[in-house]
């Protein structure tokens, strides 16, 4: 048999309510019914009092129910008096008193021009923050490099070798496969279109110059940004979430010197190596397609390739690679250190790292193209 949790007694124009038992979520249905029944009685009284002295258990549900009663009576001009509530339960009731107090505001229709200008302003501010973050990380890496050059024994050689295996050696198969296919596709398209003019031989020039100067290093850098850059951001971000980076600082270690510098050095070393292998695979793929699809013998392909390309084309592509590796490493590590304490933040920063790295790699490639054109390379 269920106990009575709320009783009411009307004395003239005064309504006296007495609560008892457990005002908890487990008695939700019974409490709701009792509260609804006494709410109608309040219309017959000018004063309302609620005695909570006999309540044994009181949780958030009970506090909200009591607050709902007082709000209902206050809205019709009756201020209820709550007596007998233990001191340790008054804090919970006070918390409920502030819930849902703000009145809903009607949606404001924003002017489209103002909204567009606000978006531009926010984007500009975000770009400024990203540039400051990039410059800050670049400076920190420069300082850490100077310290390592002064005290070479502090360099993390084991960590560098491990990262070199992960970033360079383990990436070789996928780099060779993708660049091989890219070279074949460029050769096929060149042969297909040049054939209309009887100039299939010029497709070799297209493959050689385009691969060595632009596409080879660009494709490799984009793949490294998506493969290794995202890995760096996720690793550093998860360490930031678990407060491992703070623990390193507490032990007197510099996280930039211990975690970031080896990774960036590895990218600077690995990207030229991968670019060279990728270019060779792409040229081989182009030669294979020229032989099987274009009917061009390997001797003719190699002969024309040696005439079309020069050491300058090779130098242009290889000189870009270490700078692209530096940019990818700086962005990936900087975004990893911006991760907050949630998995959502980790995912957002990892995505932002890849997008920003690819964007900066393409911008850097364009700047190098202008620079090399200006000096005649």
For each residue, the residues with C-beta under 8 A, 3 or more apart:
1:
2: 30
3: 20 21
4: 7 20 21
5: 19 20 21 22 23 27 30 31 34
6: 17 18 19 20 31 34 35 38
7: 4 17 18 20
8: 15 16 17 18 38 41
9: 15 16 17 18
10: 14 15 16 41 44 45
11: 14 15 16
12:
13: 44 45 46 47
14: 10 11 45 46 47 48 49
15: 8 9 10 11 38 41 42 44 45 47 48 49
16: 8 9 10 11 49 51
17: 6 7 8 9 38 48 49 50 51
18: 6 7 8 9 50 51 54
19: 5 6 23 50 51 52 54 55 66
20: 3 4 5 6 7 54 55 56
21: 3 4 5 27 54 55 56 57
22: 5 26 27 55 56 57 62
23: 5 19 27 31 55 57 58 59 61 62 63 65 66
24: 27 57 58 59 61 62
25: 28 59 60 61
26: 22
27: 5 21 22 23 24 30 31
28: 25 31 32 61
29: 32 33
30: 2 5 27 33 34
31: 5 6 23 27 28 34 35 61 62 65
32: 28 29 35 36 65
33: 29 30 36 37
34: 5 6 30 31 37 38
35: 6 31 32 38 39 65 68 69
36: 32 33 39 40
37: 33 34 40 41
38: 6 8 15 17 34 35 41 42 69
39: 35 36 42 69 72 73
40: 36 37 43
41: 8 10 15 37 38 44 45
42: 15 38 39 45 48 72 73 76 78
43: 40 76
44: 10 13 15 41
45: 10 13 14 15 41 42 48 78
46: 13 14 78
47: 13 14 15 78 81
48: 14 15 17 42 45 73 78 79 80 81
49: 14 15 16 17 80 81 82 83
50: 17 18 19 66 69 80 81 82 83
51: 16 17 18 19 54 83 84
52: 19 55 58 66 82 83 84 85 86 89
53: 83 84 85
54: 18 19 20 21 51 84
55: 19 20 21 22 23 52 58 62 84 85 89
56: 20 21 22
57: 21 22 23 24 62
58: 23 24 52 55 62 63 85 86 89 92
59: 23 24 25 62 63 92
60: 25 63 64 92 96
61: 23 24 25 28 31 64 65
62: 22 23 24 31 55 57 58 59 65 66
63: 23 58 59 60 66 67 89 92 93 95 96
64: 60 61 67 68 96 99
65: 23 31 32 35 61 62 68 69
66: 19 23 50 52 62 63 69 70 82 93 96
67: 63 64 70 71 93 96 97 99
68: 35 64 65 71 72
69: 35 38 39 50 65 66 72 73 80
70: 66 67 73 74 80 82
71: 67 68 74 75
72: 39 42 68 69 75 76
73: 39 42 48 69 70 76 78 79 80
74: 70 71 77 78 79 80
75: 71 72
76: 42 43 72 73
77: 74
78: 42 45 46 47 48 73 74
79: 48 73 74
80: 48 49 50 69 70 73 74
81: 47 48 49 50
82: 49 50 52 66 70 85 93
83: 49 50 51 52 53
84: 51 52 53 54 55
85: 52 53 55 58 82 89 90 93
86: 52 58 89 90
87: 90
88: 91
89: 52 55 58 63 85 86 92 93
90: 85 86 87 93 94
91: 88 94 95
92: 58 59 60 63 89 95 96
93: 63 66 67 82 85 89 90 96 97
94: 90 91 97 98
95: 63 91 92 98 99
96: 60 63 64 66 67 92 93 99
97: 67 93 94
98: 94 95 101
99: 64 67 95 96
100:
101: 98
102:
103:
104:
105: 108
106:
107:
108: 105
109:
110: 114 115
111: 114 115
112: 115 116
113: 116 117
114: 110 111 117 118
115: 110 111 112 118 119
116: 112 113 119 120
117: 113 114 120 121
118: 114 115 121 122
119: 115 116 122 123
120: 116 117 123 124
121: 117 118 124 125
122: 118 119 125 126
123: 119 120 126 127
124: 120 121 127 128
125: 121 122 128 129
126: 122 123 129 130
127: 123 124 130 131
128: 124 125 131 132
129: 125 126 132 133
130: 126 127 133 134 356
131: 127 128 134 135
132: 128 129 135 136
133: 129 130 136 137 334 338
134: 130 131 137 138 330 331 334
135: 131 132 138 139
136: 132 133 139 140 334
137: 133 134 140 141 260 330 333 334 337
138: 134 135 141 142 330
139: 135 136 142 143
140: 136 137 143 144 256 260
141: 137 138 144 145 256 260 261 264 330
142: 138 139 145 146
143: 139 140 146 147 256
144: 140 141 147 148 254 256 257 260 261
145: 141 142 148 149 261
146: 142 143 149 150
147: 143 144 150 151 154 254 257
148: 144 145 151 152 154 155 257 261
149: 145 146 152
150: 146 147
151: 147 148 154
152: 148 149 155
153:
154: 147 148 151 257
155: 148 152 160 261
156: 159 160 257 258 261 262
157: 160 161
158: 161 162
159: 156 162 163 258 262
160: 155 156 157 163 164 262 265 266
161: 157 158 164 165
162: 158 159 165 166
163: 159 160 166 167 262 263 266
164: 160 161 167 168 169 266 269 270
165: 161 162 168 169 170
166: 162 163 169 170 228 231
167: 163 164 170 171 224 228 263 266 267 270
168: 164 165 171 172 266 269 270 273 274
169: 164 165 166 172
170: 165 166 167 173
171: 167 168 174 175 223 224 227 228 270 274
172: 168 169 175 176 274 277
173: 170 176 177
174: 171 177 178 223 227
175: 171 172 178 179 220 223 274 277 278 281
176: 172 173 179 180 277 278 281
177: 173 174 180 181 281
178: 174 175 181 182 219 223 278
179: 175 176 182 183 216 219 220 277 278 279 281 282 285
180: 176 177 183 184 281 282 284 285
181: 177 178 184 185 285
182: 178 179 185 186 211 215 219 282 285
183: 179 180 186 187 207 211 281 282 283 284 285 286 289
184: 180 181 187 188 285 286 288 289
185: 181 182 188 189 289
186: 182 183 189 190 206 207 210 211 215 282 286
187: 183 184 190 191 203 204 206 207 285 286 287 289 290 293 294
188: 184 185 191 192 289 293
189: 185 186 192 193
190: 186 187 193 194 200 202 203 206 207
191: 187 188 194 195 200 203 289 290 293 294
192: 188 189 195
193: 189 190 196
194: 190 191 197 199 200 201 202 203 206
195: 191 192 198 199 200 294
196: 193
197: 194
198: 195
199: 194 195 202
200: 190 191 194 195 203 294 296
201: 194 204 205 296 300 304
202: 190 194 199 205 206
203: 187 190 191 194 200 206 207 290 294
204: 187 201 207 208 286 290 296 301 304 305 308
205: 201 202 208 209 304 308
206: 186 187 190 194 202 203 209 210
207: 183 186 187 190 203 204 210 211 282 283 286 290 305
208: 204 205 211 212 283 286 305 308 309 313
209: 205 206 212 213 308 309 313
210: 186 206 207 213 214 215
211: 182 183 186 207 208 214 215 216 279 282 283 286
212: 208 209 216 279 309 313 314 316 317
213: 209 210 216 313 316 317
214: 210 211 217 218 317 365 369
215: 182 186 210 211 218 219 282
216: 179 211 212 213 219 220 275 278 279 282 317
217: 214 220 221 271 275 278 279 317 318 320 321 324 365
218: 214 215 221 222 361 362 365
219: 178 179 182 215 216 222 223 278
220: 175 179 216 217 223 224 271 274 275 278 321
221: 217 218 224 225 271 275 321 324 325 328 361
222: 218 219 225 226 358 361
223: 171 174 175 178 219 220 226 227
224: 167 171 220 221 227 228 229 267 270 271 274 325 328
225: 221 222 228 229 230 328 332 354 357 358 361
226: 222 223 229 230 354 358
227: 171 174 223 224 230 231
228: 166 167 171 224 225 231 232 267 328 332
229: 224 225 226 232 233 328 329 331 332 353 354 357
230: 225 226 227 233 234 332 350 353 354
231: 166 227 228 234 235
232: 228 229 235 236 263 329 332 333 336 353
233: 229 230 236 237 332 333 335 336 339 349 350 353 354
234: 230 231 237 238 336 346 350
235: 231 232 238 239 336
236: 232 233 239 240 245 259 260 332 333 336 337 339
237: 233 234 240 241 335 336 337 339 345 346 349 350
238: 234 235 241 242 339 346
239: 235 236 242 244 245 259 336
240: 236 237 243 244 245 336 337 339
241: 237 238 339 340 341 342 346
242: 238 239
243: 240 246 247
244: 239 240 247 248
245: 236 239 240 248 249 255 259 337
246: 243 249 250
247: 243 244 250 251
248: 244 245 251 253 254 255 258 259
249: 245 246 252 253 254 255
250: 246 247
251: 247 248
252: 249
253: 248 249 257 258
254: 144 147 248 249 257 258
255: 245 248 249 258 259 260 337
256: 140 141 143 144 259 260 261
257: 144 147 148 154 156 253 254 260 261
258: 156 159 248 253 254 255 261
259: 236 239 245 248 255 256 262 263 333
260: 137 140 141 144 236 255 256 257 263 264 329 333
261: 141 144 145 148 155 156 256 257 258 264 265
262: 156 159 160 163 259 265 266
263: 163 167 232 259 260 266 267 329 332 333
264: 141 260 261 267 268 325 326 329 330 333
265: 160 261 262 268 269
266: 160 163 164 167 168 262 263 269 270
267: 167 224 228 263 264 270 271 325 326 328 329
268: 264 265 271 322 325 326 329
269: 164 168 265 266 272 273 322 325
270: 164 167 168 171 224 266 267 273 274 325
271: 217 220 221 224 267 268 274 275 321 322 324 325 328
272: 269 275 276 318 321 322 325
273: 168 269 270 276 277
274: 168 171 172 175 220 224 270 271 277 278 321
275: 216 217 220 221 271 272 278 279 317 318 321
276: 272 273 279 280 318
277: 172 175 176 179 273 274 280 281
278: 175 176 178 179 216 217 219 220 274 275 281 282
279: 179 211 212 216 217 275 276 282 283 314 317
280: 276 277 283 284
281: 175 176 177 179 180 183 277 278 284 285
282: 179 180 182 183 186 207 211 215 216 278 279 285 286
283: 183 207 208 211 279 280 286 287 305
284: 180 183 280 281 287 288
285: 179 180 181 182 183 184 187 281 282 288 289
286: 183 184 186 187 204 207 208 211 282 283 289 290 301
287: 187 283 284 290 291 298 301 302 305
288: 184 284 285 291 292
289: 183 184 185 187 188 191 285 286 292 293 294
290: 187 191 203 204 207 286 287 293 294 296 301
291: 287 288 294 295 296 297 298 301
292: 288 289
293: 187 188 191 289 290
294: 187 191 195 200 203 289 290 291
295: 291
296: 200 201 204 290 291 300 301
297: 291 300 301
298: 287 291 301 302
299: 302 303
300: 201 296 297 303 304
301: 204 286 287 290 291 296 297 298 304 305
302: 287 298 299 305 306
303: 299 300 306 307
304: 201 204 205 300 301 307 308
305: 204 207 208 283 287 301 302 308 309
306: 302 303 309
307: 303 304
308: 204 205 208 209 304 305
309: 208 209 212 305 306 313 314
310: 313 314
311: 314 315
312: 315 316 377
313: 208 209 212 213 309 310 316 317
314: 212 279 309 310 311 317 318
315: 311 312 318 319 377
316: 212 213 312 313 319 320 368 372 377
317: 212 213 214 216 217 275 279 313 314 320 321
318: 217 272 275 276 314 315 321
319: 315 316 322 323 368
320: 217 316 317 323 324 364 365 368
321: 217 220 221 271 272 274 275 317 318 324 325
322: 268 269 271 272 319 325 326
323: 319 320 326 327 364 368
324: 217 221 271 320 321 327 328 361 364 365
325: 221 224 264 267 268 269 270 271 272 321 322 328 329
326: 264 267 268 322 323 329 330
327: 323 324 330 331 357 360 361 364
328: 221 224 225 228 229 267 271 324 325 331 332 357 361
329: 229 232 260 263 264 267 268 325 326 332 333
330: 134 137 138 141 264 326 327 333 334
331: 134 229 327 328 334 335 353 356 357 360
332: 225 228 229 230 232 233 236 263 328 329 335 336 353 357
333: 137 232 233 236 259 260 263 264 329 330 336 337
334: 133 134 136 137 330 331 337 338
335: 233 237 331 332 338 339 349 350 352 353 356
336: 232 233 234 235 236 237 239 240 332 333 339 349 353
337: 137 236 237 240 245 255 333 334
338: 133 334 335 349
339: 233 236 237 238 240 241 335 336 345 346 349
340: 241 345
341: 241 345
342: 241 345 346
343: 346 347
344: 347 348
345: 237 339 340 341 342 348 349
346: 234 237 238 241 339 342 343 349 350
347: 343 344 350 351
348: 344 345 351 352
349: 233 237 335 336 338 339 345 346 352 353
350: 230 233 234 237 335 346 347 353 354
351: 347 348 354 355
352: 335 348 349 355 356
353: 229 230 232 233 331 332 335 336 349 350 356 357
354: 225 226 229 230 233 350 351 357 358
355: 351 352 358 359
356: 130 331 335 352 353 359 360
357: 225 229 327 328 331 332 353 354 360 361
358: 222 225 226 354 355 361 362
359: 355 356 362 363
360: 327 331 356 357 363 364
361: 218 221 222 225 324 327 328 357 358 364 365
362: 218 358 359 365 366
363: 359 360 366 367
364: 320 323 324 327 360 361 367 368
365: 214 217 218 320 324 361 362 368 369
366: 362 363 369 370
367: 363 364 370 371
368: 316 319 320 323 364 365 371 372
369: 214 365 366 372 373
370: 366 367 373 374
371: 367 368 374 375
372: 316 368 369 375 377
373: 369 370 376 377
374: 370 371
375: 371 372
376: 373
377: 312 315 316 372 373
